[in-house]
Amino acid sequence: MRGLPLALIGLLVAVILVSTGIGPVWIPPATVARILADHLFGRPDPASATGAAAIVWELRLPRVLLGALVGGGLGLVGTSLQAATRNPLADPFLFGISSGAAFGAVLVMLHTGAALGPLTLSLAAFAGALLSMGVVAGIARRQGVLAPDRLILGGVGVSFVLMAATDLLIFAGDQRGAASVLFWMLGGLGRARWALLGMPAIVLAAGFAYLFGRARAMNALLAGDETAITLGVDVERLRLGLFIVSALVTAIMVALSGSIGFVGLMIPHIFRRLVGPDHRALLPAATLGGAIFLVAVDAGARTVLAPEDLPVGILTAALGGSFFLWQMRRGRG
């Protein structure tokens, strides 16, 4: 499996080229690759600002790249949360982090406005995600120690409460903006612009670097808190770091794409079967796998009801539910 990361990188590039060409006007992958090479390494002809080059560079590629960043971030966060809780069902959607980020984002969009400038939405989503994590951690704390078995139950409960609070914000807000907010909450990549890609790219890279640097400690955590402590791991500090990084990455992704569920649950589960539980291999595999998955699913979302643009969150929910039913059927058999 040593060559798996390179294979996943190659597959991601291929999926990006194919997905960028999909739309009302089909553009072959070879043409997409030439356009990208012209922009990245050459001097594109100003006359090519119209036609296929403009479609690829200005419209489709930012969306595809945002899908790769969001999918990669959710795969990374899901892996982190599953290690922190020692529970393969943990993900930012079920854990309450996505609901907290959505609550903060909706509060800004409908009630406070961009008081802090362009970063207001991301900061509000991060604050909401941290609030959710703090409440979940408080519920799960037993005799001063976080109980992993209570984290998921607390996360599900907090998630439902925050979803209700978000619905209340929408109901009490400007009804002219409520429709767009509801569409945003379904999960989609239609807001993608080149100017919006910098922050998620930086946050994803920083989050990956932080988590990968703690891969050995995360491996020890899988063996149980007592074993991790005997190996020199500060379990409480490690979990706190995992939760904060997970909240930050999730908040940035939710602020740009809305709530996209089940990616952070399915992808680590699948790649854990392929590469094993060692986080030195699992973290990069789940990050790349999440990117590939969401880019591919978004391509399907753009075509299944064409010319309508189906929110990608609907497809990820359908696939995630089907995945669990399949897993239950396998387990029963």
C-alpha positions in Angstrom: 0.0 0.0 0.0 3.0 2.3 -0.1 2.0 3.5 -3.6 -1.5 4.2 -2.6 -1.0 8.0 -1.9 0.5 8.4 -5.4 -2.3 6.4 -6.9 -4.9 8.6 -5.1 -3.2 11.8 -6.2 -3.2 10.6 -9.8 -6.9 9.6 -9.5 -7.7 13.0 -8.0 -6.1 14.8 -10.9 -8.0 12.6 -13.4 -11.3 13.2 -11.6 -10.7 16.9 -11.5 -10.0 17.0 -15.3 -13.1 15.0 -16.1 -15.4 16.8 -13.7 -14.2 20.2 -14.9 -15.3 19.2 -18.4 -18.8 18.1 -17.4 -21.6 20.6 -18.0 -24.0 21.9 -20.6 -21.0 22.3 -22.8 -18.8 19.1 -22.7 -15.1 19.9 -22.7 -12.8 16.9 -23.2 -10.2 16.2 -20.4 -7.3 16.8 -22.8 -8.7 20.3 -23.6 -9.2 21.0 -19.9 -5.6 20.0 -19.2 -4.3 22.2 -22.0 -6.2 25.2 -20.7 -4.9 24.6 -17.2 -1.3 24.3 -18.5 -1.7 27.5 -20.5 -2.8 29.4 -17.3 -0.3 27.8 -15.0 2.8 27.6 -17.1 2.2 29.8 -20.1 0.7 33.0 -21.3 -2.9 32.4 -22.4 -4.0 34.3 -25.4 -6.4 37.1 -24.4 -8.6 36.0 -27.3 -9.3 32.7 -25.4 -11.0 34.6 -22.6 -14.2 33.6 -24.3 -15.3 30.0 -25.0 -14.0 26.9 -23.4 -11.1 28.6 -21.6 -13.4 31.0 -19.9 -15.8 28.3 -18.9 -13.0 26.1 -17.5 -11.0 28.7 -15.7 -13.6 31.2 -14.5 -16.6 28.9 -13.8 -15.9 25.2 -13.4 -12.4 24.9 -12.0 -13.0 27.0 -8.9 -16.1 24.8 -8.1 -14.2 21.6 -8.6 -11.2 22.7 -6.5 -13.6 23.8 -3.7 -15.2 20.4 -3.8 -11.7 18.8 -3.5 -10.9 21.1 -0.5 -14.2 20.5 1.3 -14.1 16.7 0.6 -10.5 16.5 1.8 -11.3 18.5 4.9 -14.3 16.5 5.9 -12.3 13.2 5.3 -9.5 14.6 7.5 -11.9 15.7 10.3 -13.8 12.5 10.3 -10.6 10.5 10.8 -9.5 12.8 13.6 -12.9 12.6 15.4 -13.0 8.8 15.0 -9.5 8.6 16.6 -10.5 11.0 19.4 -13.6 9.1 20.3 -12.5 5.6 19.3 -15.8 5.3 17.5 -16.1 4.7 13.7 -19.5 6.5 13.7 -18.0 9.8 14.6 -18.0 12.6 12.0 -18.5 16.4 12.1 -22.2 16.0 11.0 -23.2 13.6 13.7 -20.9 15.1 16.3 -22.6 18.4 16.2 -19.7 20.4 14.8 -21.4 21.0 11.4 -24.7 22.0 13.1 -22.8 24.5 15.3 -21.0 26.0 12.4 -24.2 26.2 10.4 -25.9 28.0 13.4 -23.1 30.6 13.5 -23.2 31.1 9.7 -27.0 31.5 9.6 -26.9 34.0 12.5 -24.6 36.2 10.4 -26.3 35.7 7.1 -29.8 36.6 8.4 -29.4 38.7 11.5 -26.0 40.4 12.1 -24.5 41.0 8.7 -20.8 41.1 7.9 -19.8 43.3 10.8 -16.1 42.1 10.7 -15.8 42.2 6.9 -15.2 39.2 4.6 -14.1 36.9 7.5 -17.3 37.4 9.4 -19.0 34.3 8.1 -16.0 32.0 8.7 -15.4 33.4 12.2 -19.1 33.0 13.1 -19.0 29.4 11.8 -15.9 28.7 13.9 -17.4 30.2 17.0 -20.6 28.1 16.5 -18.5 25.0 16.0 -16.4 25.7 19.1 -19.6 26.3 21.1 -21.0 23.0 20.0 -17.7 21.2 20.8 -17.7 22.8 24.2 -21.2 21.7 25.1 -20.6 18.2 23.8 -17.3 17.9 25.8 -19.1 19.2 28.9 -21.8 16.6 28.5 -19.3 13.8 27.9 -17.1 14.7 30.9 -17.4 12.2 33.7 -15.4 12.8 36.9 -13.2 15.3 35.2 -12.4 13.0 32.3 -13.9 12.9 28.8 -15.8 9.6 28.3 -15.5 8.6 24.6 -18.7 6.6 24.8 -20.7 9.7 25.8 -19.2 12.0 23.1 -21.3 10.6 20.2 -24.6 10.6 22.2 -23.9 14.1 23.4 -23.0 15.1 19.8 -26.2 13.8 18.4 -28.3 15.5 21.0 -26.5 18.9 20.7 -26.7 18.6 16.9 -30.5 18.3 17.0 -30.8 21.2 19.4 -28.6 23.4 17.2 -30.5 22.4 14.1 -33.7 23.5 15.8 -32.1 26.8 16.8 -30.9 27.3 13.3 -34.5 26.7 12.0 -35.7 29.2 14.4 -33.2 31.8 13.2 -34.4 31.2 9.6 -38.1 31.4 10.6 -37.5 34.7 12.5 -35.2 36.2 9.8 -35.8 38.1 6.6 -37.9 35.8 4.5 -36.4 37.1 1.3 -33.1 35.7 2.4 -34.5 32.5 4.0 -34.8 30.7 0.6 -31.2 31.2 -0.2 -30.1 30.2 3.3 -32.2 27.0 3.1 -30.6 26.1 -0.2 -27.2 26.8 1.2 -27.9 24.5 4.2 -28.6 21.6 1.8 -24.9 21.7 0.9 -23.5 22.9 -2.4 -20.4 24.3 -4.2 -22.1 27.0 -6.3 -20.5 29.9 -4.4 -17.0 28.9 -5.5 -14.8 31.7 -6.7 -11.1 31.9 -7.0 -11.0 34.5 -4.2 -12.6 32.1 -1.8 -10.2 29.2 -2.2 -7.2 30.6 -0.3 -8.6 30.2 3.2 -9.8 26.6 2.9 -6.6 25.6 1.3 -4.5 27.1 4.1 -6.7 25.7 6.8 -6.7 22.3 5.3 -2.9 22.3 4.9 -2.4 23.5 8.4 -4.9 21.1 9.9 -3.4 18.2 8.0 0.1 19.1 9.2 -1.0 19.4 12.8 -2.8 16.0 12.8 -0.1 14.2 10.8 2.4 15.3 13.3 0.3 13.6 16.0 -0.4 10.4 14.1 1.6 8.2 16.5 -0.2 9.7 19.5 -3.5 9.1 17.7 -2.4 5.5 17.1 -1.8 5.1 20.9 -5.2 6.6 21.7 -6.8 3.8 19.8 -5.5 1.3 22.3 -7.3 3.1 25.2 -6.6 6.0 27.4 -4.6 4.0 30.0 -2.3 2.5 27.4 -1.8 5.9 25.7 -0.9 7.5 29.0 1.7 4.8 29.7 3.2 5.6 26.3 3.6 9.2 27.3 0.6 10.7 25.6 -1.2 13.6 27.3 -4.6 12.3 26.4 -6.7 15.3 27.5 -4.4 17.7 25.7 -4.4 15.6 22.6 -8.2 15.3 22.5 -8.5 19.1 23.0 -6.2 19.7 20.1 -8.0 17.2 17.9 -11.4 18.8 18.7 -10.2 22.4 18.1 -8.6 21.6 14.8 -11.6 19.6 13.7 -13.9 22.5 14.6 -11.7 25.0 12.7 -11.5 22.9 9.5 -15.2 22.0 9.6 -16.3 25.6 10.2 -14.3 26.9 7.2 -15.8 24.2 5.0 -19.3 24.7 6.2 -19.1 28.5 5.7 -18.3 27.9 2.0 -20.4 24.9 1.2 -23.1 24.5 3.7 -23.7 21.3 5.6 -22.5 18.2 3.7 -23.0 15.1 5.7 -21.6 11.6 5.8 -18.3 12.3 3.9 -16.4 12.4 7.2 -18.0 9.2 8.2 -17.8 7.0 5.1 -14.4 7.9 3.8 -12.3 7.1 6.9 -14.3 3.9 7.4 -13.6 2.8 3.8 -9.9 3.6 3.8 -9.3 2.1 7.2 -10.2 -1.2 5.6 -7.7 -0.5 2.8 -4.7 0.9 4.7 -5.3 -0.2 8.3 -5.6 1.9 11.4 -2.2 3.5 11.3 -2.9 7.2 11.0 0.4 7.9 9.2 -1.2 6.1 6.3 -4.9 6.7 7.1 -4.8 10.5 7.3 -3.4 11.2 3.8 -5.5 8.4 2.3 -8.8 9.7 3.9 -8.0 13.3 2.9 -7.3 12.4 -0.7 -10.2 10.0 -0.8 -12.6 12.6 0.6 -11.5 15.0 -2.1 -12.0 12.4 -4.9 -15.4 11.4 -3.5 -16.9 14.9 -3.3 -15.6 16.1 -6.7 -17.1 13.0 -8.3 -20.4 13.3 -6.4 -20.7 17.0 -7.3 -20.2 16.1 -11.0 -23.1 13.7 -10.6 -25.1 16.4 -8.8 -24.6 18.7 -11.8 -25.8 16.1 -14.3 -28.5 14.0 -12.6 -31.2 16.7 -13.0 -29.5 18.9 -15.6 -29.9 21.8 -16.3 -31.0 22.0 -12.6 -28.1 22.1 -10.1 -28.9 19.5 -7.4 -27.4 20.3 -4.0 -24.5 17.9 -3.4 -25.5 17.4 0.2 -28.6 15.6 -1.0 -26.5 13.0 -2.9 -24.0 12.6 0.0 -26.9 11.9 2.4 -28.4 9.4 0.0 -25.1 7.6 -0.5 -24.3 7.7 3.2 -27.6 6.2 4.2 -27.2 3.5 1.6 -23.7 2.8 2.8 -24.9 2.2 6.3 -27.8 0.0 5.2 -25.3 -2.1 3.2 -22.9 -2.3 6.2 -25.8 -3.4 8.4 -26.8 -6.1 5.9 -23.2 -7.3 5.7 -22.9 -7.4 9.5 -26.1 -9.4 9.8 -25.0 -11.8 7.2 
